[in-house]
Amino acid sequence: MHEVSQGVVLLAGAIAGFTIYLGLPVALLRVSLRWRLFLSAGSVGVLLFLFVEISYQVMEQIESILKLAVMGYRTYFEFYRHVGIFIFGFAFALVSLLLFEIKFIRKPKGEERSSARRMALMIAFGIGLHNFSEGLVIGQQFSGGALALGYLLVVGFALHNATEGFGIAAPLVDNRPSFLFLFMLGLIGGGPTFLGTFVGTQWTSEIAESLFLSLAAGAILYVVGELIHLGRVRGGYITASLGLLFGFFVAFGSDLVIEKATTSSFLSRAESKEIQMYAGDFFFKPSEIHLEAGKSYKLVVSNQGEVDHEVEFLGLGEEIEQVVPWKGQTAVLLAPRHGGRYPFICDMPGHLSKGMQGSLVVH
């Protein structure tokens, strides 16, 4: 660890996770059936956004490993392993919850309260798997010395978790859950953020992150299907549609807050001198860039060619990809944590095959 104690990091992880309790009091509301349907559909919207976000992260990681394997930087075994992890995690979570429903949830009519409680538990479970991965990211930033970014992630994820708390609680509206039950839901949904933060400071694993994201995607997809089914049974399509839109864009807005905050922090930490690079038909100049590990950089790429280009950095552990428009320019933010040689390519159709690639060397 650098410049910050383990206790402070764990406190930050706890704050990021347990703000989920801010959204849980929604379950205590006494509202009409129409508002109840609106809130349940809002829960679907939040979960749909999380499903899209999680699935995109995993698939981008798999695609990046495939490109690296083709270029000789990774092995095809690693690619197939990540594909297998995604399929296993996704299917295992989906099938497990389906079997759980068949055995425990499908009860005779008149047990709506019991079903709502079990639905809330499954939502909390799926979100908890997702939040464990968020905790891993927070812990890795602190362990790598990126303190400002780590604290901003804590603030951003704390806001995001409050939204997720609403997603857990909405199906319970008018079902009078006990405070103890709400506390348990918050522990299941938010506690893994704290646990993931601790694990992330001690150990980093690309495989573990992929597995938990895949499990979360499968669990959330199952719960979305169940909530949509409940909405159809109750009717009120316009109300449900408005609720779905509300939930989706609330979750999307909280995600934008995270992106803005982390980007602003990154720029404030970036080296004062910008690094200039040019994209032409079909080359990068310079084709090799040297950076120091643990520092932040702003790379400005100008297009001197006659067509659009793209710059994509592979192997850095996150998606870094920007289009460079014809006669335009773009900025890429880089903060490599580990030394090594990482390729960057133009992923426009046919450009890589014409030799449009380079290397990022991190010392």
Salt bridges, closest charged atoms under 4 A:
GLU53 OE1 - HIS160 NE2 3.83
GLU78 OE2 - ARG74 NE 3.01
GLU101 OE2 - ARG106 NE 3.38
GLU112 OE2 - ARG36 NH2 2.58
GLU112 OE2 - ARG234 NH2 3.33
GLU134 OE2 - HIS130 NE2 3.01
GLU164 OE2 - HIS130 NE2 3.80
ASP174 OD1 - ARG30 NE 3.36
GLU206 OE1 - ARG74 NH2 2.82
GLU206 OE1 - HIS82 NE2 3.34
GLU274 OE2 - LYS298 NZ 3.13
ASP281 OD1 - HIS309 NE2 2.57
GLU288 OE2 - HIS290 NE2 2.86
GLU288 OE1 - ARG341 NH1 3.02
GLU292 OE1 - LYS295 NZ 3.60
GLU312 OE1 - LYS67 NZ 2.88
ASP347 OD2 - LYS67 NZ 2.77
